[in-house]
Amino acid sequence: MSKVLIIGYGNPDREDDGVAWHVLQGMAHRLGREVRAEAEGAATSPGEEGPTLLFLPQLTPELAEEIAHYDRVCFVDAHTRFSGLPLHPSPQA
């Protein structure tokens, strides 16, 4: 089974920018997981099944090290339409 990380980012106190926090809360609820009340840095540990959920106020370069441990990563942000873009790692010179 592949390791999946779902990252929501934004400001949960703002109307449009808080969408990711609410999406992750809904996902955690459906997976039967608890979500901490504070949003910043809140994460739910992976159970026997399902993805790891992580909420951040913003994306930073340091996140790349964490992402490297997963087979698939999904980013959740507020937007007016859905789009998906496959990402493929490549070696750096």
Residue frames as a rotation matrix with the C-alpha (Angstrom) as fourth column:
MET 1
0.585 0.811 0.000 0.00
0.811 -0.585 0.000 0.00
0.000 0.000 -1.000 0.00
SER 2
-0.185 -0.682 0.707 1.40
0.628 -0.636 -0.449 3.40
0.755 0.361 0.547 -0.93
LYS 3
-0.326 -0.013 -0.945 2.01
0.852 -0.438 -0.288 6.11
-0.410 -0.899 0.154 1.67
VAL 4
-0.001 0.456 0.890 -0.19
0.722 -0.616 0.316 9.15
0.692 0.643 -0.328 1.08
LEU 5
-0.612 -0.190 -0.768 0.14
0.675 -0.631 -0.382 12.63
-0.412 -0.752 0.514 2.55
ILE 6
0.204 0.697 0.688 -2.60
0.819 -0.506 0.270 15.23
0.536 0.508 -0.674 2.24
ILE 7
-0.677 -0.519 -0.522 -1.47
0.703 -0.665 -0.252 18.76
-0.216 -0.537 0.815 2.99
GLY 8
0.499 0.783 0.370 -3.97
0.803 -0.578 0.141 21.54
0.324 0.227 -0.918 3.52
TYR 9
-0.558 -0.739 -0.377 -2.65
0.820 -0.561 -0.115 25.06
-0.127 -0.373 0.919 3.75
GLY 10
-0.150 0.485 0.862 -3.98
0.344 -0.792 0.505 28.52
0.927 0.372 -0.048 4.38
ASN 11
-0.937 -0.074 0.341 -5.38
-0.252 -0.532 -0.809 30.66
0.242 -0.844 0.479 7.18
PRO 12
-0.612 0.736 -0.287 -8.35
0.724 0.668 0.169 28.98
0.316 -0.105 -0.943 8.91
ASP 13
-0.353 0.473 -0.807 -9.59
0.571 -0.574 -0.587 32.35
-0.741 -0.668 -0.067 10.21
ARG 14
-0.676 0.114 -0.728 -10.14
-0.535 -0.755 0.379 33.78
-0.507 0.646 0.571 6.74
GLU 15
0.301 0.952 0.058 -13.24
-0.622 0.243 -0.744 32.98
-0.723 0.188 0.665 4.71
ASP 16
0.828 0.063 -0.557 -11.69
-0.528 0.422 -0.737 31.66
0.189 0.905 0.382 1.49
ASP 17
-0.061 -0.978 -0.201 -8.25
-0.733 0.181 -0.656 30.76
0.677 0.107 -0.728 2.78
GLY 18
-0.413 -0.063 0.909 -9.63
-0.845 0.399 -0.356 28.49
-0.340 -0.915 -0.218 5.51
VAL 19
0.499 0.692 -0.522 -11.17
-0.847 0.518 -0.123 25.98
0.185 0.503 0.844 3.13
ALA 20
-0.100 -0.625 -0.774 -8.29
-0.375 0.744 -0.552 23.50
0.921 0.236 -0.309 3.43
TRP 21
-0.860 -0.197 0.471 -8.67
-0.502 0.154 -0.851 23.32
0.095 -0.968 -0.231 7.23
HIS 22
-0.027 0.949 0.315 -12.34
-0.849 0.144 -0.508 22.44
-0.527 -0.282 0.802 6.88
VAL 23
0.471 0.114 -0.875 -11.63
-0.710 0.637 -0.300 19.88
0.523 0.763 0.381 4.15
LEU 24
-0.513 -0.749 -0.419 -9.05
-0.293 0.611 -0.735 18.15
0.807 -0.254 -0.533 6.36
GLN 25
-0.682 0.361 0.636 -11.40
-0.670 0.040 -0.741 18.22
-0.293 -0.932 0.214 9.35
GLY 26
0.395 0.897 -0.199 -14.06
-0.893 0.324 -0.313 16.52
-0.216 0.301 0.929 7.24
MET 27
0.224 -0.399 -0.889 -11.61
-0.506 0.732 -0.456 13.91
0.833 0.552 -0.038 5.99
ALA 28
-0.811 -0.562 0.162 -10.38
-0.399 0.330 -0.855 13.18
0.427 -0.759 -0.492 9.52
HIS 29
-0.291 0.803 0.520 -13.96
-0.837 0.049 -0.544 12.80
-0.463 -0.593 0.659 10.72
ARG 30
0.603 0.537 -0.590 -14.74
-0.779 0.556 -0.290 10.33
0.172 0.634 0.754 7.92
LEU 31
-0.020 -0.721 -0.693 -11.59
-0.280 0.669 -0.688 8.36
0.960 0.180 -0.215 8.77
GLY 32
0.785 0.415 -0.460 -12.56
0.307 0.384 0.870 8.26
0.538 -0.825 0.174 12.45
ARG 33
-0.224 -0.943 -0.246 -9.61
0.849 -0.065 -0.525 10.35
0.479 -0.327 0.815 13.55
GLU 34
0.574 0.322 -0.753 -9.35
0.701 -0.669 0.248 13.19
-0.424 -0.670 -0.610 16.02
VAL 35
0.097 -0.521 0.848 -8.21
0.648 -0.613 -0.451 16.62
0.755 0.594 0.278 14.90
ARG 36
-0.493 -0.345 -0.799 -6.63
0.845 -0.406 -0.347 19.05
-0.205 -0.846 0.492 17.32
ALA 37
0.545 0.774 -0.321 -8.54
0.704 -0.631 -0.327 22.29
-0.456 -0.048 -0.889 17.87
GLU 38
0.252 -0.512 -0.821 -5.60
-0.325 -0.844 0.427 24.47
-0.912 0.159 -0.379 16.88
ALA 39
0.968 0.251 0.014 -5.02
-0.059 0.280 -0.958 24.47
-0.244 0.926 0.286 13.17
GLU 40
0.528 -0.800 -0.284 -1.38
-0.811 -0.377 -0.447 25.41
0.251 0.466 -0.848 12.71
GLY 41
-0.503 -0.859 -0.097 0.76
-0.822 0.510 -0.251 22.33
0.265 -0.047 -0.963 12.30
ALA 42
0.101 0.605 0.790 -2.10
-0.742 0.574 -0.346 20.02
-0.663 -0.551 0.507 13.20
ALA 43
-0.469 -0.260 -0.844 -1.60
-0.774 0.580 0.252 16.55
0.425 0.772 -0.473 11.83
THR 44
0.620 0.573 0.536 -3.35
-0.727 0.677 0.116 13.25
-0.296 -0.462 0.836 12.19
SER 45
-0.460 -0.835 0.302 -1.14
-0.681 0.550 0.485 10.22
-0.571 0.017 -0.821 12.35
PRO 46
-0.238 0.367 -0.899 -1.71
-0.788 0.468 0.400 7.54
0.567 0.804 0.178 9.79
GLY 47
0.313 0.398 0.862 -3.66
-0.785 0.619 -0.001 4.62
-0.535 -0.677 0.506 11.12
GLU 48
-0.212 -0.342 0.915 -3.48
0.148 0.914 0.377 1.16
-0.966 0.216 -0.143 9.70
GLU 49
-0.137 0.241 0.961 -5.20
0.987 0.114 0.112 2.51
-0.083 0.964 -0.253 6.61
GLY 50
0.796 0.589 0.141 -5.58
0.605 -0.781 -0.155 5.88
0.019 0.209 -0.978 5.03
PRO 51
0.238 -0.709 0.664 -3.51
0.469 -0.514 -0.718 8.99
0.850 0.482 0.210 4.47
THR 52
-0.362 -0.393 -0.845 -1.58
0.896 -0.397 -0.199 11.24
-0.257 -0.830 0.496 6.80
LEU 53
0.548 0.595 0.588 -3.30
0.684 -0.723 0.095 14.62
0.482 0.350 -0.803 7.11
LEU 54
-0.350 -0.731 -0.586 -1.29
0.895 -0.445 0.021 17.79
-0.276 -0.517 0.810 7.72
PHE 55
0.729 0.565 0.385 -2.37
0.642 -0.761 -0.099 21.42
0.237 0.319 -0.918 7.94
LEU 56
-0.340 -0.882 -0.327 0.06
0.900 -0.407 0.160 24.31
-0.274 -0.239 0.931 7.57
PRO 57
0.366 0.458 -0.810 -0.38
0.233 -0.888 -0.397 28.10
-0.901 -0.043 -0.432 7.34
GLN 58
0.648 -0.191 -0.738 1.91
-0.729 -0.437 -0.527 28.14
-0.221 0.879 -0.422 4.31
LEU 59
0.914 -0.396 0.087 4.17
0.401 0.852 -0.337 25.91
0.059 0.343 0.937 2.25
THR 60
0.611 -0.787 -0.088 7.91
-0.667 -0.571 0.478 26.20
-0.427 -0.233 -0.874 2.90
PRO 61
0.234 -0.600 -0.765 10.99
-0.775 0.360 -0.520 24.65
0.587 0.715 -0.380 1.24
GLU 62
-0.640 -0.525 0.561 11.69
-0.767 0.475 -0.431 22.61
-0.041 -0.706 -0.707 4.37
LEU 63
0.277 0.861 0.427 8.53
-0.719 0.481 -0.502 20.63
-0.638 -0.168 0.752 3.67
ALA 64
0.375 -0.179 -0.910 10.30
-0.824 0.386 -0.415 18.87
0.425 0.905 -0.003 0.79
GLU 65
-0.714 -0.699 0.026 12.16
-0.618 0.613 -0.493 16.61
0.329 -0.368 -0.870 3.22
GLU 66
-0.475 0.635 0.610 8.87
-0.435 0.433 -0.790 15.39
-0.765 -0.640 0.071 4.76
ILE 67
0.485 0.709 -0.512 7.20
-0.773 0.074 -0.630 14.97
-0.408 0.701 0.584 1.36
ALA 68
-0.184 -0.677 -0.712 10.06
-0.908 0.394 -0.140 12.75
0.375 0.621 -0.688 0.18
HIS 69
-0.860 -0.152 0.487 8.88
-0.405 0.782 -0.473 10.01
-0.309 -0.604 -0.735 2.56
TYR 70
0.009 0.963 0.268 5.55
-0.215 0.264 -0.940 9.58
-0.977 -0.049 0.209 0.74
ASP 71
-0.580 -0.125 0.805 4.55
0.642 0.538 0.546 7.92
-0.501 0.834 -0.232 -2.52
ARG 72
-0.169 0.616 0.769 1.73
0.750 -0.426 0.506 10.39
0.639 0.663 -0.391 -3.20
VAL 73
-0.719 -0.027 -0.695 1.08
0.522 -0.681 -0.514 13.92
-0.459 -0.732 0.504 -1.97
CYS 74
-0.005 0.791 0.611 -2.10
0.866 -0.303 0.398 15.94
0.500 0.531 -0.684 -2.40
PHE 75
-0.937 -0.285 -0.201 -2.24
0.345 -0.843 -0.412 19.70
-0.052 -0.456 0.889 -1.77
VAL 76
0.068 0.997 0.043 -5.54
0.976 -0.075 0.204 21.28
0.207 0.029 -0.978 -0.67
ASP 77
-0.867 -0.276 -0.416 -6.02
0.346 -0.932 -0.103 25.03
-0.359 -0.234 0.904 -1.07
ALA 78
0.128 0.937 -0.324 -8.91
0.272 -0.347 -0.897 27.39
-0.954 0.027 -0.300 -1.74
HIS 79
-0.927 -0.322 -0.194 -9.66
-0.084 -0.325 0.942 27.87
-0.366 0.889 0.274 -5.42
THR 80
-0.178 0.924 -0.339 -12.66
-0.819 -0.330 -0.469 28.37
-0.545 0.194 0.815 -7.65
ARG 81
0.694 0.385 -0.608 -12.11
-0.669 0.657 -0.347 25.14
0.266 0.648 0.714 -9.58
PHE 82
0.617 -0.469 0.632 -10.38
-0.153 0.717 0.681 21.80
-0.772 -0.517 0.370 -9.14
SER 83
0.662 -0.470 -0.585 -7.25
-0.628 0.079 -0.774 20.96
0.410 0.879 -0.242 -11.04
GLY 84
0.785 -0.460 0.414 -4.78
0.031 0.698 0.715 18.15
-0.618 -0.549 0.562 -10.72
LEU 85
0.614 -0.681 -0.399 -1.21
-0.716 -0.268 -0.644 18.18
0.332 0.681 -0.653 -11.90
PRO 86
0.925 -0.340 -0.168 0.96
0.374 0.890 0.261 15.06
0.061 -0.305 0.950 -11.78
LEU 87
0.597 -0.794 0.112 4.42
-0.802 -0.585 0.121 15.70
-0.031 -0.162 -0.986 -10.40
HIS 88
0.899 -0.377 -0.223 7.38
0.306 0.904 -0.298 13.51
0.315 0.199 0.928 -11.25
PRO 89
0.704 -0.695 -0.149 10.66
-0.156 -0.355 0.922 13.68
-0.693 -0.626 -0.358 -9.32
SER 90
0.843 -0.535 0.058 13.86
0.201 0.213 -0.956 14.07
0.499 0.818 0.288 -11.25
PRO 91
0.339 -0.795 -0.503 17.48
0.917 0.159 0.367 13.94
-0.212 -0.586 0.782 -10.14
GLN 92
0.985 -0.089 -0.145 19.24
-0.103 -0.990 -0.093 17.24
-0.135 0.107 -0.985 -9.68
ALA 93
0.525 -0.849 0.063 22.71
0.472 0.228 -0.852 17.85
0.709 0.477 0.520 -11.02
